[in-house]
């Protein structure tokens, strides 16, 4: 996919300034940047939830634009569903939205959530909820997947389980994943998009980024560049 | 597409039935109120018409308002605030279709309340419906009208707290000044004037005429004033909703 000169303005705030990059499947792209750097805004534009002020997103190598929503999967920063809804009901509902989808039982077994199918979604633990969110993100066998801070709030064990399952589900998939955990981006991603104050600092292979920065520690590079600053969230 | 709509409707109804507060407020309370008032005042005439000719349309309007305007609006605002529609906007399903199912659920619930009231009237109180076809058709039109109002309120208001506060502030006066329980003629003149801008009062007026056509000739001006008011209200509301919808897009 190709992103061409994406800009996004909110009233008097320039949330994204001329973002351009190109990636192809299969890739795990880590989207990193400080709070308020524009990660969520950029991801939501790519998902089609927000519209860019200017610029284009070209998915023609993956699918036709008119079929975009059939071919993408998402986990938002905050995922809410109807109250008092069981996991199995949620999966059936989302399955009905798509022309092509996985068998629900297959997905539940893969994600080890079969025992939770009759539990209410809003009563699940954070780790379990994210597994269900993953199931919903992958139910339509997506070609491109966007995950916005999916491991935030998960304990180390839950994060490990999340990544294990994610790697199993991704099959020739282009995956974008934003995270504040540099160690997991470094471990699991082969490409990165690095944003700072709405500007694109780097987009490309992680190895090349390490060569440029003369360091193989993403946390150290991040702290050096972003200065550990928290500017608040304008996303 | 049909499979998706049916699945969505199933979910809507299941989720609704799992929230007993909604069921109590929008269906059970008006039905029990109707039973109670029917037993107390069933033999009393009001303005030359029987209790049931006045209050069956009235209670039907109360159920309608509770299940459509309050319930639907509350759901739309709440789901919007939680971010449910944001998540669903990343799927192929259009927001319009989801809203359509939500509104259809409201329609079914209002219809259910209406049927329960009529069954109680016929079998508990031995009421004869003078113009069943006209009354039923008029009520269906009123359901659609109320759902538009409720849905519109849900689009216009962004926060659930604001919606709840607005409903609390407006619902009680609208309920009291609707002429559906306490007769308006027993209230001070100033209250009766305020009732002239109460959509519940006008909906009750129109449905009372639909119940008994003879009522039309006893207050032609009042009937047409109610019709013009209701049409005007939906046009004005529609304009505001249209502006807000375009702005959000």
Contacts between the chains, C-beta under 8 A, distances in Angstrom:
chain1	res1	chain2	res2	distance
A	47	B	90	5.1
A	48	B	89	7.5
A	48	B	90	6.7
A	49	B	86	6.2
A	49	B	89	5.4
A	49	B	90	5.7
A	69	B	90	6.8
A	69	B	91	5.9
A	69	B	92	4.2
A	70	B	92	5.3
A	72	B	90	6.9
A	74	B	87	7.7
A	74	B	90	4.5
A	76	B	83	7.1
A	76	B	86	6.8
A	76	B	87	5.8
A	76	B	90	7.6
A	78	B	83	5.5
A	79	B	83	7.6
A	79	B	87	5.9
A	80	B	82	4.0
A	80	B	83	4.6
A	80	B	84	5.3
A	80	B	87	6.6
A	81	B	84	6.1
A	81	B	87	7.1
A	82	B	11	6.6
A	82	B	15	5.0
A	82	B	79	7.2
A	82	B	84	6.5
A	83	B	15	6.8
A	83	B	19	7.5
A	84	B	14	7.8
A	84	B	15	5.2
A	84	B	18	3.9
A	84	B	19	6.5
A	85	B	11	6.7
A	85	B	14	7.7
A	85	B	15	6.0
A	89	B	11	6.0
A	89	B	14	6.9
A	92	B	7	6.2
A	93	B	7	5.5
A	93	B	8	6.7
A	93	B	11	5.3
A	94	B	91	7.0
A	96	B	3	5.5
A	96	B	4	4.2
A	96	B	7	4.1
A	96	B	8	7.4
A	97	B	4	5.9
A	97	B	91	4.6
A	97	B	92	5.7
A	97	B	93	4.8
A	98	B	91	7.6
A	98	B	92	6.5
